Amino acid sequence: MNPPSGEQHRIEGGGWEATVVEVGGGVRTLSFRGRALLDGYAEHEMCTSGRGQILIPWPNRLRDGRFDDNQLPLNEPEKRNAIHGLVRWAGWRCAERSGSSVTMTHTLHPQPGYPFTLELRAAYALSERGLSVETTAHNLGAGTAPFGAGQHPYLHLADRVDEITLQAPGALRLETDERSIPVRAVPVAGEYDFREPRRVGGTVLDTCYGDLGGDPQVHVTAPDGLRVTVALEHPYRWLMLFSGDPLPDVARRSLAVEPMTCPPNALQTGEDVIRLQPDESVTLRWRLEAA
């Protein structure tokens, strides 16, 4: 029987093991020295809550699913938003594979709401340092293609996120309306300020951070002292932290640490949208380490 997430690509190296899947091209499992680090899902299960998925050509939400003269399907109907892009449920092809690495590819063809052509590559590699992820988008079309990207791994290091210690960059955070659309940027302060490490405790996180500074890194430390680092490279300029409270399958059992190139609703506002000219490419990198 074919798994709901399609073909499974298992790689290992440097004490790490990962499973990358055909459906969505994301990471289903990741472990270090036999310890699972991601809140993944079983091979016989369909992905839920965006676990490990690639978010292209925009991350997070787009109000009313509209930008310029384009109308996208509203796949978050209760809030009247289009959410997390167009490739989460697409089939990705394995283009290259070794024992410790795999490269997945997908062509995003023009469609109602997004009339552009992008050739996408997601390369995953394991080493003693951990997992490195390199994502490339190449504009194959004749017009300028607006583009944003993110990825949605959930770190699972304790029974509840309340118990973990978090250190995360970001001098600004976005306040949002009832539809989770940003309304203003405010200086980080109080319970949302994790620039110095501290326990998450009861803080509810569904929070986008900006002004990340140079070499932005998120450090998440388990109660037993294991520390996981998620490091972002340019052009990942935004960070989403999500404690999963409204989603029963992940609620406060794991923390989504989501690198994003642009904030929510960016295709509509234009903020930090990458505009790929014909035959132009952009490459994005992030990595996950443990010690």
Residue, then its C-alpha position, 0 to 999 in steps of 0.5 A: m500500500n502506498p503511504p499517504s506521504g508517498e515515496q520515503h527517502r531515508i538518509e543517515g550520516g554523522g549519527w543523524e537519520a531523516t526521512v524526506v517524503e515525496v508529498g510536499g518534499g518535506v521532512r517526516t522524521l529526524s533523529f540524532r543518536g536515536r533520539a527523535l527531535l521532530d514532532g513528525y508523523a508515522e509512515h501510514e499517516m497523512c501529514t497534519s498541521g504542516r509538519g515539516q512541510i515546504l511553504i512556497p511560493w508564500p509562507n503563512r497567510l494571505r488575506d482573502g487569497r488575493f494579491d495584485d489581480n490574482q485570486l487564490p483558493l481559500n484553504e483556510p476558509e474559517k479565516r478567509n485566507a490562503i495559507h502556506g503556499l501551493v506545494r504542500w500536497a504536490g508530488w516532488r521527485c527525487a533527483e539525486r540521492s546518496g546515503s546521507s543526502v537527497t535532493m527533491t524537485h518540483t515544477l510549480h506550473p502556472q495556475p489560477g491565482y499564481p500564473f508563474t512557473l517555478e522550478l524548485r529544488a530542496a536539498y537535504a544533507l546530514s553530517e556530524r554537524g546536523l541537517s542542512v537544507e538548501t532550497t532553490a527557486h528558478n523562474l522559468g516563465a517570461g514574467t516577473a514572479p513574486f516569491g516567498a518561502g518557509q518551512h514548518p518543522y516542529l521540535h519535540l524535546a519535552d512532554r510539553v513546550d512549557e518545560i523547554t528553554l528557548q532563546a530566539p532572535g527578533a527585536l520586533r514582533l507582529e501583532t495580528d487581527e482575528r484572522s492572523i493577519p499582521v496589523r502592526a509591528v511592535p518592539v519585542a517586550g515581556e513574555y514574547d522576548f526570548r532574546e535571552p534564554r528562559r523557559v517557555g512556561g505558559t506563553v502562547l506562541d503564534t508569533c512572527y519575529g522580525d529584525l533578527g540581526g546577523d547570523p540569527q539562531v534559535h536555541v531550544t534546550a530540553p530539560d535533560g540539557l540537549r540543545v537543538t539549534v536552528a540557524l537561518e541564513h539570508p534571505y530568511r529574514w523572518l521567524m515564526l514560533f508556534s506552540g500549536d495551542p489551537l491544534p489538538d495533534v500538536a498543542r503544546r507538545s512541540l514548538a514549530v520553528e519556522p524560517m521565513t523569507c517574508p512576513p505573513n500577507a507579504l504577497q499583498t503588502g509586498e514586504d520582503v517579497i523576492r521578485l524573480q526575473p525571467d531565468e533568475s534563481v534564489t537559494l535559501r539555506w537553514r540548518l538544524e544542529a544538536a549538542 
